């Protein structure tokens, strides 16, 4: 990790900075290195939608190499949706192309006086007028820029109308339908009058030990090919998890308040494959091919990217919708407008719940009857949200703000103002502390304990073992914290979580690529360092230990369904996690010993 492109939109200027080698070694890349580089700039007094909020795109040291599933890119800033640390992640080909074009990361500062976009072509940076593109959807924008550049292989990351209209769950979309969806990074782009950035390069990524790297990558490829969970993703993509999730009670229904919903079988990945699948798709050099390209005859769309499991659940079971074709189209609309499907679907489902409970009525929504089971209404609300029209203006603020507006903040399924993903913590107890402690707000990618306990994402060399899914114990909390640290390494490497060849192989690949000499213990220490640094950033932005919580209604047991009456108890789970992270149980912040051990002494002035 060597070169950072720093763009000033206000001045329409740029410069190239060298990334400090020791900083790169300590924080690796991705959202880890971004957190360190942005630490002094993301403060409580900056407006998330103001020109002073820095926006960073960052790859990892394995991106653009022969490593399978290492083609991702992290996007970070202060989140306009949550007010806290904002972080999103996207796949496709945008990350590798950034490195081929000469840069490991891009930092966007300031605000353009009128809409613009930037091209980065083999180290050459140009500013372009985006007025002709403003108002275009994400697919149109990508096509237009490729046409302007006369290069169909250019890779474009852009916003759609949702980002332009500063919708707080707006996504950044690339490679047709890949998205950095969570925490509203698309709104940050929109606030900067920044429509898109395009990359094209002919460079190659330098490897410190090419022979050693080739050897370990060969071993990793074989491990991935032999992995049963990887094979399952090849067959059905993430939609293949729908049936298993239903069996375990993991796929939420009726805004997390229905324990068993038989109609979920109508959303099955098997049906998706049999009736709507065109082909599987993959990210850069990925043998797993978990992506899905589908069609919907009913809505006359011949090519839809997805839907993924999270989209199926958020617009399907969460809203008690069993119309798979309608769900496919909802996901398509989010891609086109540039919206995060989790936050958008969850907020719409919450509105259905508020209607169901009599807290909302048609008089408050401009005459709209927003009820569970009505996917056509979801389609209408997606468009209204992206355009900030009518009741869509409130949905555009997200679940936490909407619930607070109507005086019922306790009814929002959020943590740190971010909508909870489609894995119910009553199904896998480790997900409760995962959500409660995730630095960007509720996130299933900051320690995927459902995957660990299913045997899909263990790291036994690091003490991350599959366990009992209904377990409220100190030990489960400690395992969760180790998983969070390990996934922090993954998010810094920007490699896909579906690729789990074993920690030692990841360590060997990283060392061969960079020339570093990481031990497994040191690699985990980097994960702890990154996770704790983001914790301190959130502390600086006003978050406290009181935010380490889940909504009460999501901790109540069901009498039916796959959760078998289980209730997560956060007290022992959090105690174990705090202990493993090295955090004080009173403040929830790293202890002085942990600060020293993690090399975070520079944060001391910000700590109590």
Order of alpha helices (4+ residues) and beta strands (2+ residues): beta-beta-alpha-alpha-beta-beta-beta-alpha-beta-beta-beta-alpha-beta-alpha-beta-beta-alpha-beta-alpha-alpha-alpha-alpha-beta-beta-beta-alpha-alpha-alpha-alpha-alpha-alpha-beta-beta-alpha-alpha-alpha-alpha-alpha-alpha-alpha
